Amino acid sequence: MKLTIKEIIDATKGKLLQGEIQQQIQGICIDSRKIKKDELFIPLMGENFNGHDFIKDAIKKGACAVLISEENFEKNDNLSVIKVTDTLKALHDLTRYYVSKFSIPIIGVTGSTGKTSTKDMIYSVLSKKYKVLKNKGNFNNHIGLPLTVFELAKEHEIAIFEMGMSALGEIDLLASLVNPHVGIITNIGLSHIEHLKTQENIMKAKMEITNYFREDQVLIVNGDDDLLKILKKKKTDYKKYFIGKKEGCDYRVSNIQDLGEKGISFDLIFNNKEYSFFLKVPGIHNVYNALCAIAVGILFKVDMNLIQEGIREFEGSNMRLNIFTTKEEIKVINDAYNASPDSMKAAICVLSKMKCKRKIAVLGTMLEMGEYAQIGHYHVGSDVAKANIDYLIAVGNQGEHIVIGATENRFKKDRTYICKNNQEAIEVLKKLLDKDDAVLIKGSRGIHMEEIVEYIQERS
């Protein structure tokens, strides 16, 4: 949707230094390399860069307007220039204004794990009836979410925004930008505990999604989660719905059948009726993500047969339990996108159920664990020992604690390897990997374990 320079000035409380207030912009961009003709360029400031240094490049690429907080720029007759106090704040103010131009339901998804899969499952369900916008990739922070908002167009009937955070106040900001009509919290785990210190603080941070709720807004949460289930007893102005296996959940699952790498089947109990569902992606934890999507589908009056279809057609995301087979007939579980104790356990469970000759777990360090780092990695090793796994390759500075957790729980020490980095792990796999093996690759985003996946692909 086009915006005029006057609208931008009103939204940001900026001052027009040059240009015409009735001029229209075709879009908004923060990257001078990606700017398109007649877009507004917003130069952001970082620790190691100043976006104002790239204004000339943006103009050459076709920017017709620019926001600035510094005045050392060369005048250009064909350019509208708006002075603001803070370009990031202006981006956020403009986001709030742009959202206000649309009278459509907005869904916000947060949680320690499963955010992206849940968002994508909701999209798969709602797309059966509506034209839906969702964030791409991990555009889920104070910059990525606004950029997704500016993709909203007249044809969109619903928007889904994933909301990430690592500290208190971050979800509050995102919620203030889009004020979701439906908020979803998938679970409360240990992700980002280094910054937040306790799971109670993580819960507090996730609950910020409701900070701007009115009585007509809805919160959907995991009713089996030890912390989130407490909300059942808490009185709130807004509506709450609980998904899970246990009695008392509004959307309850039963008869879960783990089909290994083929997926999962389960039944939904809703309004005293049972409905059958099938997920082609592996991992029991995905049942909870699916329940959130089902609840949203029902809330937005999607026919149950279309909801079942949307869940059945869900493909999963790249680097998130993505299973493929190489030309060497090695099965690879690419789960290199990120890692926490909960998601490690889920991925280990998927590997343990694979049909293959040998099962190899390549597990990297989990970041942002703080004082929980040693015990968290120890428990991951313990999970490996309890599963049906043949070899363990631990990567990174916490690899030793993964191996200790495994060997102290009766995993054979001569089947473990501690590697400082991905290259050392690749050297081990060069000798170890063989036809009909299955290998799980998982670690935190900062460890870049997709490098190991790429090696396995290239050797084929």
N, C-alpha and C positions, 0 to 999 in steps of 0.2 A: 504494500500500500504506500503510495507516494506521500511525502511530507513536504510542507512549505517551510521556507526559512523562518517565517513568523512562528509556526508551530514549534520549531526547534528552539527558538529564542524563548518562547513562553514556557516550554517544558523545562529548559535548563536554567532559566533566569539569566541568560547570557546577554551580551551586548554586541550589537552588530557593528563591526568596524568597517566593513565594506560589503557591497552587494545589494541585491534587491530582495525585500521581504517576501514577495510573492513567488520567487523562484522555487521550483520544485526539485527535490532530490529523489533518485530512483532506488536508493538503498544505503546501507550504512556499513562501513568497513573499518577495521583497526590495523590491517596489514597492507602496507603500501604495495607489496608485491602482488596482491590479489584484487586490488581496487578495479572497479569497472566504471565505465563512462557515466557521468552525472551522479556519482555517489558522494556521500558525505564521509570524509576521512576524520577519524577520531584518534589522535596520537596519544597513546597511553605512556605512562612512565613506569620503568622497572628499576630493579637494583643495578642492572648493568646496561640499561639502554634508555634513551629518551626518544619517544615517538616523534617529537618535533623535528628531529634530525632527518626524518624521511618525508616531510611535507612536500618538498620539491619533487621527489619520486612519485608521490601520489598524484600531484597535479599533472605530471607528464603522462601518467596512465589514464587520466580523464576525470579525476575528482573535480567536482564543481563547487564544493564547499568544504570548509575545514573548521573544526573546533580547536581553539588554542588556549593555553593557560600562560604562554610566554609570547611576547610581542615582537621578538626578533625574527620577523619573516619578511620576505620581499613581496611587495604589493603586486597583484596580478589582476588585470582589468576584468577577467572572466571568472573571478573567484569570489564566493561569499565567505567572509571570515567572521566567526563568532567567538568572542572572548568569554571564557568561563573561569571560575576560580580553580576548579579541579576537573580534569577531563574524565577521570574514572567515575566521579560522582555524576557528572553530566551524562555519561553513558547509562548509568542506573536511572537517573531521572527521565531520560528519554525512553528507556525500557518501560517504565511505569506508564508513561503517557501512551506509548504505542499499544500496550496491552489494553488500555482503557478504550481504545477505538474498536475493540472486538467484544461482542456480547456472547462469548462461547464458554462452555465449561472447560476448566483447566484442572488437570490431574498432576499432583506432585508425588514423586516416588523417592523415598530415602530408606536408609537401613544400613547395617554394618556389612552385610553381604547380600547378593542377589538383586541389587538395584537395577542393573542393566537388563538382566534376563526378565525380571518382572515388567519393566517398562516395555520391552520388546514383545512380551506375551500379551500385555494389555493392548498394544498396537495391533497385534495379529487378530485379536478378538474384535476390537472396536472398528477396525478397517472393514469388517464384514458388512457394516451398516453406515459408517460415517467416513468423511474425508478428514484424516487425522494428521497432525504434525507431531513429531517427536524429536528430541535431541539426537544428533548424530554422534557416534563414538562416545567419548567421555566429555562432551561439552556440557558439564554439569556443575561448573563453578561460577564465581561472580563475573567472569568474562564470557565463558562458553554459553551460559544460559541466556544472557542478553542477546548474543549473536543468533541463537536459535529463535528467540522471540521475534526478531526482525525478519524471520522467514515466514511469519504468519501472513496469509493472504486471504482474500475475500472468500475463497472456496472452502477454507478450513472450518470444520464444525466442532472439533474438539482438539485440544493440545495436551500432550503428555510431556512433562519435564522431569528428568532425573535430577536429583539434588544431592551433591556430594559435600562433604565437609571434613575438616581435621581438627576444628576447634570450636568452642562455644561462640555463638553469634553469627556463624557463617550460614546456617540454615535460616536463621531469622532474616538475614539480608535477602536471601533468595526468595523466601516466602513473602517479603515485603514487595518484591519486584512483580510477582505474578499472582499472589494470594490464591492458591489453588482451592477450587470448590471441593475437591476430593484429595485428601492426603493419605499416603500409604507408608507404613513403616514395616519393612520386611522382617527385621529382627534386631536384637541388641547383642553384638559380639564384642570382640577385642580389638577390632581395627581402630587405629589412632589412639590406643590407650596410653601411648607414650606422652601425648599432649594432654589428654583428659584425665589421666590417673586412675579413674574408677569407671566401672560399667554404669553406675548410677549417673555419672556426669555424661557418659555417652548417651544414655536415655534422655537426659535433660536436653542435650544438644539436638537429638532427633525430634523431640517433642516441639521444638521451635517451629516446626512445620504448621502447628496449630495456632501460632501467636496472633494471627489476624482472622481467626475463624469467627463466624457468626453462627447463629442457631441453625441455619439452613445448610451448613457445610458438614462434610462427612469425613471421619477418620476410619481407615481400615488397617487393622494390625494383626500380627500373628498371636493368636490366643494361646498357643502352646509355649511361647517364650516366657521364661521365668519373670522377667521384669515387665514386659508389656501386658501380661495377663492381669497385673495389678490394676490396670485401667478399668477392668470390669466393675470394680467396686467404687471407682471414682466418678462423682457426679460432674457432668460437663454440660454446657449449653448446646454444644454440637452433638450430632449423632455419632455413635461408634458401632462398628461391626467387627467381629472377630472371626478369623479363619483358623482352621486347625483340625487335629484328630480328636480332641477331647470333647466330652459333653459340655454343653454351654456355649460352644462356638456356633455362630450364626450360619457359617458355611463350613460344613464338616465333611471330612474325607474318611472313607473306609475302604476295605478290600484293596489295599495297595499291593500291586504285583510288580516286583523289581525284575525286569526282563534283561538286565545287564546292559550291554552296549546297544541293544535294540530299543530300549526306552523303558517306559513305565505305564502301567494301566492302573486306574483307580476309579472309585465311585464317589460322586458328590451326593451328600444328603442335604436337601434343601426343601423346606416346607413339607416335610414328611414324605418326600419323593426321592428316588434314587436315579441318578443319571451317570452313564458310563463315559469315561474319558480315556484318551490315549495320548501320551507324550512321546515323540520319537527321540527326544534327547535323554541321555542317561542321568542318573543321580536322584536319589530319593528326595534330596533337598529341593529339587525343582517342583515337587508337588505343592509346596507352600507358595512358590512363585506363581504357579498355575492357579491356585485357589484365589490369590489376589486378583488375577486377571478375570477369573470367572465372576468374582464378586462385583467387579467394576462393570463387566458385561451385563449382568443382571440389573445393576443399578441404572444403567443407561438403556434398559429395555431392548437389548439385543436378544433375538430368539435363541432358545437353548440349543437348537440344532446348529445354529451359526456359531455359537460360543464353542460347542464341541469341535466344529470344523476348524475354528481359529486356533484352538489348542493343538489339535492334531497336525496342523500345517506348520506350527512353529519350528524353525530350523536351528535355533541357537545362534550364538555370536562367535566371531573369530577369536581364537585364543581363549575361549571359555568352554572347557570340556568339548572341544572340537575334535572328533575322532576321524582319522583317515588311515588308509592302508597304502604303504609305499609299494613300488615295483618289486622290492625284495620281500614283499608280503610281511612286512613289519607293521603292526598296528600302533599308531601314535595317538596318545591323548594330549592334545595341545591345550593346556590350561595355564599358559604362561602370562596371562594378562595381569593377575594379581594374586595375593595369598594372605590368608589369615588362618588361625588354628581351625576355625569351623570349616572354611572352604577346603583346607588341606585334608581334613578328615573325610569330607564328602568325596573328594577326588580319589583318595586312597581306596575308598569303598568301591568306586566305579572300576578302578584298575583290578581290584581283587576279584571282580565278577567277570572279567574278560575271558573269553575262550581262546587260549593260545598255549604255546609251549612253555615259555617262561615270562614272568612278570617283573619288570624293572621300574622302580620308582626313582626318578631324578628330581630331588626336592631342594629348592633354594631357600636362602634366608628370608624370613618374614621381617619387613622393616616396620618402624614405628611401634615397636612392642615395649620400649622402655624397660622398666624393672621386671616385666613379665617375659622378657626375651628368652632367658635360659629355660625357664619352666615351660614356656609355650612351645619351644622347639623340642624339648625333652618329650612332651606329650605327643607331638607329631611322630617322633620316633617310636613311641609306645604304640601308637595307632598302626604304624607299619608292621610292628611285631605281631599284633593281634590279627592282621589281615593275611590273606593268602598271597604273599609276595615273595619273590625269589631273591632279588638283589636290590640294594639301597645305595644310591649315589647322592651324597649330601653336598651341596654347593654353597660357598660363601662363609662369612665369618662366624655363623652360628651352626655350620654343618656338623661340627663336633658334637654339639648337644643333641642334634637329631640322632646321630649314630649311638650316643650313649643311651638315649631313651629306648632305642631299638634293642641294643645288645643286653641291656639290663632287664629286658623283658623277653629274653631267650631267642632273639634273632641272631643267626650265625654271624660272628664277627668277620669271618673270611669272605662273607658275601656283602660286605659294606666297603664303601670308598668315601673318603673325605677329600673334596676338591676345593681349592682356593677360589677358582673362577670357572666360567663356562668352558674355556679352552681346555682346562684339565679334565673336565667332565666329558668333553668331546673325545679326548685321547682315550679315556676309559671305554667309552662307547664304541670306538673304532675296533677295539679288541673283543668287546663283550657282545655287542648286538649281533643277532643272527636271524635267519629266516624263521617266521612264525612266532617271534617274540612280540610282546606288547610292552610299550614304554610310556610312562606318564612323565610329562615335563611341567613342573609347577613351581612358581616362586613369585616374590613381589615384583611389581612393575620396574622398580629401580635396578633389578638384577639382570634384566634383559635376557631372560632365558629362551626367548624366541630364537636366539642365535643357535641354540642346541637343536631346536626344531628344524631350522634351516639347514644345518649340517646333515641331519637324517634325511631330509628331502633331497638334498644335492647328491648324496652318495648313491641314491637310487637312479 
